[in-house]
C-alpha cells in the first residue's frame, strides 16, 4: 500500500523550475524584442485576470504566445508579405477562446455583490433575538 504524498507547506523558490519562478526556459535569450514583448503580455494578462492555478498560468502563457504570433503575422501583412489568411484566422480564433476561458474563470471566482438593501436586511435579521428559545 502506498502512503499518500505529503504536501510541502512552503516550498523554496530554489526547488522549483525556472518557468515556475517566472523566468524563461533555458536557451531562450530574455533580452530579445520578442521575449520582452512576451513578458509584457504575460504581466498584462496576469493583471487583467485572476490567476489562481498553474492551469490559469498556462492559459496566460498560451494567450501571450498566440498574441505575439498574431502580432508578427499582422506586421508581416502590413509590410506587404504573403500571410496565410486561414492560419491568421485560426490563430485569432484560438486566442479569443483562450482569453474567453480566462475571463469566464475570473468571473466565476468573483462573488456577486449584494445590494445595500439586502445587506441591511441580513444584518437586521442577524441582530434579532430568536423566538421560542425560553
VMD Tcl script that builds the backbone (N, CA, C; Angstrom):
set m [mol new atoms 402]
animate dup $m
set s [atomselect $m all]
$s set {name element resname resid chain x y z} {
  {N N UNK 1 A 0.842 -1.176 0.000}
  {CA C UNK 1 A 0.000 0.000 0.000}
  {C C UNK 1 A 0.887 1.240 0.000}
  {N N UNK 2 A 0.570 2.178 -0.877}
  {CA C UNK 2 A 1.363 3.396 -0.969}
  {C C UNK 2 A 0.888 4.421 0.050}
  {N N UNK 3 A 1.845 5.141 0.594}
  {CA C UNK 3 A 1.495 6.238 1.504}
  {C C UNK 3 A 1.196 7.467 0.677}
  {N N UNK 4 A 0.200 8.243 1.077}
  {CA C UNK 4 A -0.072 9.481 0.328}
  {C C UNK 4 A 1.097 10.451 0.483}
  {N N UNK 5 A 1.401 11.139 -0.585}
  {CA C UNK 5 A 2.493 12.103 -0.527}
  {C C UNK 5 A 2.088 13.278 0.343}
  {N N UNK 6 A 3.042 13.815 1.040}
  {CA C UNK 6 A 2.775 14.946 1.900}
  {C C UNK 6 A 2.959 16.236 1.111}
  {N N UNK 7 A 2.080 17.175 1.335}
  {CA C UNK 7 A 2.151 18.472 0.678}
  {C C UNK 7 A 3.200 19.324 1.377}
  {N N UNK 8 A 4.079 19.921 0.611}
  {CA C UNK 8 A 5.082 20.815 1.173}
  {C C UNK 8 A 4.406 22.151 1.432}
  {N N UNK 9 A 4.466 22.626 2.674}
  {CA C UNK 9 A 3.742 23.824 3.061}
  {C C UNK 9 A 4.254 25.073 2.340}
  {N N UNK 10 A 5.551 25.293 2.342}
  {CA C UNK 10 A 6.097 26.496 1.740}
  {C C UNK 10 A 7.364 26.132 0.977}
  {N N UNK 11 A 7.208 25.662 -0.269}
  {CA C UNK 11 A 8.398 25.230 -1.000}
  {C C UNK 11 A 9.330 26.393 -1.297}
  {N N UNK 12 A 10.597 26.094 -1.266}
  {CA C UNK 12 A 11.613 27.095 -1.566}
  {C C UNK 12 A 11.550 27.481 -3.029}
  {N N UNK 13 A 11.856 28.728 -3.320}
  {CA C UNK 13 A 11.865 29.150 -4.713}
  {C C UNK 13 A 13.011 28.506 -5.474}
  {N N UNK 14 A 13.977 27.955 -4.754}
  {CA C UNK 14 A 15.104 27.287 -5.396}
  {C C UNK 14 A 14.761 25.852 -5.779}
  {N N UNK 15 A 13.682 25.308 -5.230}
  {CA C UNK 15 A 13.300 23.927 -5.513}
  {C C UNK 15 A 12.264 23.843 -6.628}
  {N N UNK 16 A 12.023 24.949 -7.310}
  {CA C UNK 16 A 11.039 24.968 -8.386}
  {C C UNK 16 A 11.737 25.183 -9.718}
  {N N UNK 17 A 11.010 24.942 -10.791}
  {CA C UNK 17 A 11.597 25.102 -12.124}
  {C C UNK 17 A 11.745 26.577 -12.470}
  {N N UNK 18 A 12.518 26.847 -13.498}
  {CA C UNK 18 A 12.730 28.223 -13.946}
  {C C UNK 18 A 11.408 28.863 -14.384}
  {N N UNK 19 A 10.577 28.085 -15.071}
  {CA C UNK 19 A 9.306 28.618 -15.560}
  {C C UNK 19 A 8.396 28.967 -14.393}
  {N N UNK 20 A 8.340 28.101 -13.369}
  {CA C UNK 20 A 7.510 28.370 -12.196}
  {C C UNK 20 A 7.970 29.631 -11.485}
  {N N UNK 21 A 9.273 29.870 -11.490}
  {CA C UNK 21 A 9.805 31.068 -10.851}
  {C C UNK 21 A 9.612 32.319 -11.702}
  {N N UNK 22 A 8.983 32.177 -12.863}
  {CA C UNK 22 A 8.692 33.333 -13.692}
  {C C UNK 22 A 9.767 33.657 -14.711}
  {N N UNK 23 A 10.739 32.777 -14.876}
  {CA C UNK 23 A 11.799 33.025 -15.847}
  {C C UNK 23 A 11.535 32.216 -17.103}
  {N N UNK 24 A 12.178 32.607 -18.173}
  {CA C UNK 24 A 12.047 31.892 -19.437}
  {C C UNK 24 A 12.813 30.579 -19.367}
  {N N UNK 25 A 12.393 29.587 -20.140}
  {CA C UNK 25 A 13.106 28.306 -20.141}
  {C C UNK 25 A 14.554 28.466 -20.604}
  {N N UNK 26 A 15.405 27.490 -20.282}
  {CA C UNK 26 A 16.812 27.560 -20.689}
  {C C UNK 26 A 16.951 27.654 -22.209}
  {N N UNK 27 A 17.947 28.388 -22.642}
  {CA C UNK 27 A 18.216 28.510 -24.064}
  {C C UNK 27 A 17.484 29.647 -24.743}
  {N N UNK 28 A 16.646 30.361 -24.007}
  {CA C UNK 28 A 15.909 31.477 -24.590}
  {C C UNK 28 A 16.488 32.771 -24.024}
  {N N UNK 29 A 16.942 33.614 -24.918}
  {CA C UNK 29 A 17.528 34.886 -24.504}
  {C C UNK 29 A 16.395 35.859 -24.184}
  {N N UNK 30 A 16.246 36.201 -22.933}
  {CA C UNK 30 A 15.165 37.073 -22.498}
  {C C UNK 30 A 15.344 38.520 -22.889}
  {N N UNK 31 A 16.445 38.857 -23.564}
  {CA C UNK 31 A 16.684 40.247 -23.951}
  {C C UNK 31 A 16.140 40.575 -25.333}
  {N N UNK 32 A 15.683 39.584 -26.076}
  {CA C UNK 32 A 15.197 39.844 -27.431}
  {C C UNK 32 A 13.884 40.627 -27.376}
  {N N UNK 33 A 13.557 41.284 -28.470}
  {CA C UNK 33 A 12.307 42.040 -28.539}
  {C C UNK 33 A 11.099 41.148 -28.290}
  {N N UNK 34 A 11.132 39.947 -28.876}
  {CA C UNK 34 A 10.006 39.038 -28.719}
  {C C UNK 34 A 9.863 38.564 -27.272}
  {N N UNK 35 A 10.968 38.254 -26.619}
  {CA C UNK 35 A 10.913 37.791 -25.230}
  {C C UNK 35 A 10.412 38.897 -24.310}
  {N N UNK 36 A 10.871 40.124 -24.547}
  {CA C UNK 36 A 10.395 41.243 -23.718}
  {C C UNK 36 A 8.912 41.493 -23.938}
  {N N UNK 37 A 8.473 41.436 -25.200}
  {CA C UNK 37 A 7.049 41.633 -25.505}
  {C C UNK 37 A 6.226 40.519 -24.881}
  {N N UNK 38 A 6.724 39.271 -24.924}
  {CA C UNK 38 A 6.015 38.140 -24.341}
  {C C UNK 38 A 5.844 38.334 -22.835}
  {N N UNK 39 A 6.928 38.756 -22.164}
  {CA C UNK 39 A 6.838 39.006 -20.718}
  {C C UNK 39 A 5.852 40.133 -20.420}
  {N N UNK 40 A 5.855 41.187 -21.252}
  {CA C UNK 40 A 4.904 42.277 -21.060}
  {C C UNK 40 A 3.462 41.786 -21.209}
  {N N UNK 41 A 3.231 40.952 -22.203}
  {CA C UNK 41 A 1.894 40.396 -22.398}
  {C C UNK 41 A 1.484 39.530 -21.215}
  {N N UNK 42 A 2.399 38.690 -20.732}
  {CA C UNK 42 A 2.094 37.836 -19.580}
  {C C UNK 42 A 1.734 38.699 -18.381}
  {N N UNK 43 A 2.538 39.722 -18.104}
  {CA C UNK 43 A 2.239 40.614 -16.966}
  {C C UNK 43 A 0.883 41.298 -17.145}
  {N N UNK 44 A 0.606 41.742 -18.358}
  {CA C UNK 44 A -0.674 42.399 -18.613}
  {C C UNK 44 A -1.855 41.470 -18.417}
  {N N UNK 45 A -1.753 40.252 -18.946}
  {CA C UNK 45 A -2.847 39.293 -18.782}
  {C C UNK 45 A -2.999 38.870 -17.326}
  {N N UNK 46 A -1.887 38.719 -16.614}
  {CA C UNK 46 A -1.972 38.364 -15.198}
  {C C UNK 46 A -2.631 39.477 -14.391}
  {N N UNK 47 A -2.445 40.723 -14.802}
  {CA C UNK 47 A -3.094 41.840 -14.118}
  {C C UNK 47 A -4.582 41.911 -14.459}
  {N N UNK 48 A -4.937 41.486 -15.673}
  {CA C UNK 48 A -6.329 41.558 -16.116}
  {C C UNK 48 A -7.196 40.428 -15.579}
  {N N UNK 49 A -6.601 39.265 -15.343}
  {CA C UNK 49 A -7.371 38.083 -14.962}
  {C C UNK 49 A -6.936 37.578 -13.602}
  {N N UNK 50 A -7.810 36.813 -12.950}
  {CA C UNK 50 A -7.496 36.213 -11.660}
  {C C UNK 50 A -6.772 34.898 -11.918}
  {N N UNK 51 A -5.500 34.839 -11.557}
  {CA C UNK 51 A -4.671 33.663 -11.802}
  {C C UNK 51 A -4.486 32.943 -10.473}
  {N N UNK 52 A -5.098 31.757 -10.349}
  {CA C UNK 52 A -5.031 31.028 -9.082}
  {C C UNK 52 A -4.356 29.677 -9.206}
  {N N UNK 53 A -4.247 29.135 -10.410}
  {CA C UNK 53 A -3.685 27.795 -10.580}
  {C C UNK 53 A -2.628 27.794 -11.680}
  {N N UNK 54 A -1.920 26.678 -11.772}
  {CA C UNK 54 A -0.947 26.515 -12.849}
  {C C UNK 54 A -1.655 26.422 -14.200}
  {N N UNK 55 A -2.880 25.907 -14.202}
  {CA C UNK 55 A -3.657 25.853 -15.445}
  {C C UNK 55 A -3.929 27.274 -15.938}
  {N N UNK 56 A -4.308 28.158 -15.017}
  {CA C UNK 56 A -4.528 29.563 -15.379}
  {C C UNK 56 A -3.248 30.182 -15.926}
  {N N UNK 57 A -2.137 29.901 -15.261}
  {CA C UNK 57 A -0.845 30.443 -15.705}
  {C C UNK 57 A -0.504 29.913 -17.102}
  {N N UNK 58 A -0.804 28.646 -17.349}
  {CA C UNK 58 A -0.581 28.075 -18.671}
  {C C UNK 58 A -1.445 28.742 -19.733}
  {N N UNK 59 A -2.693 29.051 -19.376}
  {CA C UNK 59 A -3.571 29.756 -20.316}
  {C C UNK 59 A -3.040 31.160 -20.607}
  {N N UNK 60 A -2.506 31.822 -19.591}
  {CA C UNK 60 A -1.923 33.153 -19.791}
  {C C UNK 60 A -0.723 33.060 -20.726}
  {N N UNK 61 A 0.130 32.067 -20.525}
  {CA C UNK 61 A 1.299 31.895 -21.394}
  {C C UNK 61 A 0.864 31.587 -22.825}
  {N N UNK 62 A -0.181 30.760 -22.969}
  {CA C UNK 62 A -0.692 30.444 -24.306}
  {C C UNK 62 A -1.262 31.692 -24.968}
  {N N UNK 63 A -2.012 32.487 -24.215}
  {CA C UNK 63 A -2.583 33.722 -24.772}
  {C C UNK 63 A -1.474 34.677 -25.202}
  {N N UNK 64 A -0.425 34.795 -24.393}
  {CA C UNK 64 A 0.693 35.679 -24.746}
  {C C UNK 64 A 1.411 35.185 -25.997}
  {N N UNK 65 A 1.610 33.879 -26.100}
  {CA C UNK 65 A 2.277 33.311 -27.271}
  {C C UNK 65 A 1.441 33.522 -28.528}
  {N N UNK 66 A 0.140 33.272 -28.423}
  {CA C UNK 66 A -0.746 33.485 -29.575}
  {C C UNK 66 A -0.773 34.948 -29.980}
  {N N UNK 67 A -0.838 35.840 -29.005}
  {CA C UNK 67 A -0.855 37.276 -29.297}
  {C C UNK 67 A 0.432 37.691 -30.001}
  {N N UNK 68 A 1.563 37.215 -29.503}
  {CA C UNK 68 A 2.859 37.536 -30.104}
  {C C UNK 68 A 2.933 37.026 -31.543}
  {N N UNK 69 A 2.457 35.806 -31.765}
  {CA C UNK 69 A 2.455 35.235 -33.110}
  {C C UNK 69 A 1.548 36.038 -34.037}
  {N N UNK 70 A 0.365 36.397 -33.551}
  {CA C UNK 70 A -0.563 37.184 -34.361}
  {C C UNK 70 A 0.001 38.561 -34.688}
  {N N UNK 71 A 0.653 39.182 -33.718}
  {CA C UNK 71 A 1.248 40.491 -33.981}
  {C C UNK 71 A 2.320 40.392 -35.066}
  {N N UNK 72 A 3.111 39.320 -35.020}
  {CA C UNK 72 A 4.133 39.124 -36.045}
  {C C UNK 72 A 3.523 38.914 -37.424}
  {N N UNK 73 A 2.454 38.135 -37.484}
  {CA C UNK 73 A 1.787 37.887 -38.766}
  {C C UNK 73 A 1.141 39.165 -39.308}
  {N N UNK 74 A 0.537 39.948 -38.421}
  {CA C UNK 74 A -0.080 41.200 -38.849}
  {C C UNK 74 A 0.969 42.189 -39.338}
  {N N UNK 75 A 2.117 42.230 -38.665}
  {CA C UNK 75 A 3.193 43.117 -39.102}
  {C C UNK 75 A 3.707 42.688 -40.475}
  {N N UNK 76 A 3.840 41.389 -40.688}
  {CA C UNK 76 A 4.282 40.893 -41.994}
  {C C UNK 76 A 3.279 41.272 -43.080}
  {N N UNK 77 A 2.016 41.174 -42.761}
  {CA C UNK 77 A 0.980 41.537 -43.733}
  {C C UNK 77 A 1.044 43.020 -44.076}
  {N N UNK 78 A 1.286 43.858 -43.071}
  {CA C UNK 78 A 1.389 45.299 -43.311}
  {C C UNK 78 A 2.628 45.656 -44.126}
  {N N UNK 79 A 3.673 44.833 -44.028}
  {CA C UNK 79 A 4.871 45.054 -44.843}
  {C C UNK 79 A 4.675 44.581 -46.273}
  {N N UNK 80 A 3.537 43.977 -46.555}
  {CA C UNK 80 A 3.248 43.506 -47.906}
  {C C UNK 80 A 3.673 42.074 -48.156}
  {N N UNK 81 A 4.074 41.365 -47.113}
  {CA C UNK 81 A 4.484 39.976 -47.267}
  {C C UNK 81 A 3.246 39.086 -47.327}
  {N N UNK 82 A 3.391 37.947 -47.943}
  {CA C UNK 82 A 2.283 36.990 -48.042}
  {C C UNK 82 A 2.055 36.334 -46.683}
  {N N UNK 83 A 0.811 36.359 -46.245}
  {CA C UNK 83 A 0.431 35.753 -44.969}
  {C C UNK 83 A -0.749 34.828 -45.244}
  {N N UNK 84 A -0.702 33.645 -44.670}
  {CA C UNK 84 A -1.782 32.681 -44.824}
  {C C UNK 84 A -2.999 33.176 -44.034}
  {N N UNK 85 A -4.019 33.614 -44.741}
  {CA C UNK 85 A -5.208 34.176 -44.095}
  {C C UNK 85 A -5.911 33.131 -43.237}
  {N N UNK 86 A -5.908 31.885 -43.672}
  {CA C UNK 86 A -6.529 30.817 -42.887}
  {C C UNK 86 A -5.824 30.608 -41.563}
  {N N UNK 87 A -4.502 30.612 -41.596}
  {CA C UNK 87 A -3.717 30.464 -40.366}
  {C C UNK 87 A -3.936 31.652 -39.434}
  {N N UNK 88 A -3.962 32.844 -39.987}
  {CA C UNK 88 A -4.204 34.054 -39.194}
  {C C UNK 88 A -5.565 33.980 -38.510}
  {N N UNK 89 A -6.573 33.561 -39.250}
  {CA C UNK 89 A -7.933 33.458 -38.705}
  {C C UNK 89 A -8.009 32.368 -37.643}
  {N N UNK 90 A -7.369 31.231 -37.898}
  {CA C UNK 90 A -7.384 30.126 -36.942}
  {C C UNK 90 A -6.711 30.531 -35.626}
  {N N UNK 91 A -5.565 31.201 -35.722}
  {CA C UNK 91 A -4.863 31.649 -34.511}
  {C C UNK 91 A -5.655 32.705 -33.763}
  {N N UNK 92 A -6.309 33.597 -34.490}
  {CA C UNK 92 A -7.125 34.633 -33.835}
  {C C UNK 92 A -8.296 33.996 -33.090}
  {N N UNK 93 A -8.897 32.972 -33.679}
  {CA C UNK 93 A -9.984 32.267 -33.003}
  {C C UNK 93 A -9.502 31.548 -31.756}
  {N N UNK 94 A -8.338 30.934 -31.846}
  {CA C UNK 94 A -7.763 30.250 -30.686}
  {C C UNK 94 A -7.438 31.253 -29.581}
  {N N UNK 95 A -6.892 32.391 -29.952}
  {CA C UNK 95 A -6.584 33.432 -28.964}
  {C C UNK 95 A -7.865 33.900 -28.275}
  {N N UNK 96 A -8.910 34.117 -29.058}
  {CA C UNK 96 A -10.185 34.560 -28.495}
  {C C UNK 96 A -10.725 33.533 -27.503}
  {N N UNK 97 A -10.628 32.245 -27.839}
  {CA C UNK 97 A -11.127 31.197 -26.944}
  {C C UNK 97 A -10.318 31.122 -25.653}
  {N N UNK 98 A -9.003 31.241 -25.747}
  {CA C UNK 98 A -8.164 31.195 -24.545}
  {C C UNK 98 A -8.483 32.381 -23.632}
  {N N UNK 99 A -8.593 33.575 -24.222}
  {CA C UNK 99 A -8.917 34.756 -23.417}
  {C C UNK 99 A -10.326 34.657 -22.839}
  {N N UNK 100 A -11.262 34.079 -23.586}
  {CA C UNK 100 A -12.629 33.898 -23.070}
  {C C UNK 100 A -12.623 32.918 -21.898}
  {N N UNK 101 A -11.809 31.853 -21.975}
  {CA C UNK 101 A -11.703 30.911 -20.857}
  {C C UNK 101 A -11.170 31.609 -19.611}
  {N N UNK 102 A -10.158 32.434 -19.782}
  {CA C UNK 102 A -9.608 33.179 -18.638}
  {C C UNK 102 A -10.640 34.139 -18.060}
  {N N UNK 103 A -11.350 34.811 -18.922}
  {CA C UNK 103 A -12.367 35.768 -18.474}
  {C C UNK 103 A -13.483 35.040 -17.721}
  {N N UNK 104 A -13.922 33.907 -18.268}
  {CA C UNK 104 A -15.009 33.138 -17.656}
  {C C UNK 104 A -14.593 32.615 -16.288}
  {N N UNK 105 A -13.363 32.118 -16.169}
  {CA C UNK 105 A -12.877 31.630 -14.883}
  {C C UNK 105 A -12.794 32.760 -13.863}
  {N N UNK 106 A -12.390 33.940 -14.331}
  {CA C UNK 106 A -12.297 35.091 -13.440}
  {C C UNK 106 A -13.652 35.558 -12.959}
  {N N UNK 107 A -14.626 35.527 -13.841}
  {CA C UNK 107 A -15.976 35.946 -13.464}
  {C C UNK 107 A -16.601 34.972 -12.481}
  {N N UNK 108 A -16.298 33.687 -12.632}
  {CA C UNK 108 A -16.840 32.681 -11.727}
  {C C UNK 108 A -16.221 32.801 -10.337}
  {N N UNK 109 A -14.993 33.297 -10.252}
  {CA C UNK 109 A -14.303 33.404 -8.966}
  {C C UNK 109 A -14.730 34.629 -8.168}
  {N N UNK 110 A -15.328 35.604 -8.831}
  {CA C UNK 110 A -15.725 36.834 -8.150}
  {C C UNK 110 A -17.158 36.688 -7.652}
  {N N UNK 111 A -17.392 36.847 -6.334}
  {CA C UNK 111 A -18.758 36.724 -5.834}
  {C C UNK 111 A -19.640 37.857 -6.351}
  {N N UNK 112 A -20.904 37.548 -6.521}
  {CA C UNK 112 A -21.858 38.549 -6.977}
  {C C UNK 112 A -22.128 39.525 -5.839}
  {N N UNK 113 A -21.970 40.808 -6.073}
  {CA C UNK 113 A -22.213 41.774 -4.997}
  {C C UNK 113 A -23.700 41.845 -4.666}
  {N N UNK 114 A -23.980 42.119 -3.402}
  {CA C UNK 114 A -25.381 42.265 -2.989}
  {C C UNK 114 A -25.699 43.751 -2.846}
  {N N UNK 115 A -26.984 44.065 -2.933}
  {CA C UNK 115 A -27.403 45.463 -2.812}
  {C C UNK 115 A -27.310 45.899 -1.353}
  {N N UNK 116 A -27.302 47.187 -1.141}
  {CA C UNK 116 A -27.249 47.722 0.224}
  {C C UNK 116 A -28.503 47.340 1.006}
  {N N UNK 117 A -29.634 47.260 0.309}
  {CA C UNK 117 A -30.887 46.877 0.970}
  {C C UNK 117 A -30.828 45.429 1.456}
  {N N UNK 118 A -30.280 44.550 0.637}
  {CA C UNK 118 A -30.145 43.151 1.033}
  {C C UNK 118 A -29.159 43.015 2.187}
  {N N UNK 119 A -28.078 43.776 2.156}
  {CA C UNK 119 A -27.092 43.747 3.235}
  {C C UNK 119 A -27.727 44.197 4.553}
  {N N UNK 120 A -28.498 45.293 4.522}
  {CA C UNK 120 A -29.148 45.790 5.734}
  {C C UNK 120 A -30.176 44.796 6.267}
  {N N UNK 121 A -30.911 44.150 5.359}
  {CA C UNK 121 A -31.902 43.159 5.783}
  {C C UNK 121 A -31.216 41.972 6.456}
  {N N UNK 122 A -30.102 41.518 5.913}
  {CA C UNK 122 A -29.368 40.402 6.517}
  {C C UNK 122 A -28.795 40.794 7.873}
  {N N UNK 123 A -28.292 42.017 7.969}
  {CA C UNK 123 A -27.726 42.479 9.238}
  {C C UNK 123 A -28.806 42.588 10.305}
  {N N UNK 124 A -29.946 43.106 9.916}
  {CA C UNK 124 A -31.052 43.234 10.869}
  {C C UNK 124 A -31.534 41.855 11.319}
  {N N UNK 125 A -31.621 40.923 10.407}
  {CA C UNK 125 A -32.068 39.562 10.753}
  {C C UNK 125 A -31.074 38.903 11.695}
  {N N UNK 126 A -29.809 39.173 11.537}
  {CA C UNK 126 A -28.798 38.572 12.394}
  {C C UNK 126 A -28.845 39.151 13.799}
  {N N UNK 127 A -29.287 40.386 13.954}
  {CA C UNK 127 A -29.344 41.041 15.259}
  {C C UNK 127 A -30.601 40.698 16.040}
  {N N UNK 128 A -31.674 40.260 15.364}
  {CA C UNK 128 A -32.924 39.950 16.045}
  {C C UNK 128 A -32.758 38.711 16.907}
  {N N UNK 129 A -33.293 38.753 18.153}
  {CA C UNK 129 A -33.222 37.564 19.002}
  {C C UNK 129 A -34.138 36.471 18.450}
  {N N UNK 130 A -33.716 35.222 18.652}
  {CA C UNK 130 A -34.537 34.100 18.189}
  {C C UNK 130 A -35.709 33.932 19.131}
  {N N UNK 131 A -36.874 33.653 18.549}
  {CA C UNK 131 A -38.081 33.458 19.365}
  {C C UNK 131 A -38.244 31.986 19.708}
  {N N UNK 132 A -38.902 31.728 20.822}
  {CA C UNK 132 A -39.218 30.370 21.214}
  {C C UNK 132 A -38.076 29.678 21.927}
  {N N UNK 133 A -37.040 30.406 22.288}
  {CA C UNK 133 A -35.895 29.796 22.959}
  {C C UNK 133 A -36.116 29.636 24.452}
  {N N UNK 134 A -37.095 30.348 25.084}
  {CA C UNK 134 A -37.300 30.296 26.534}
  {C C UNK 134 A -38.392 29.349 26.888}
}
mol reanalyze $m
mol bondsrecalc $m
mol representation Tube
mol addrep $m
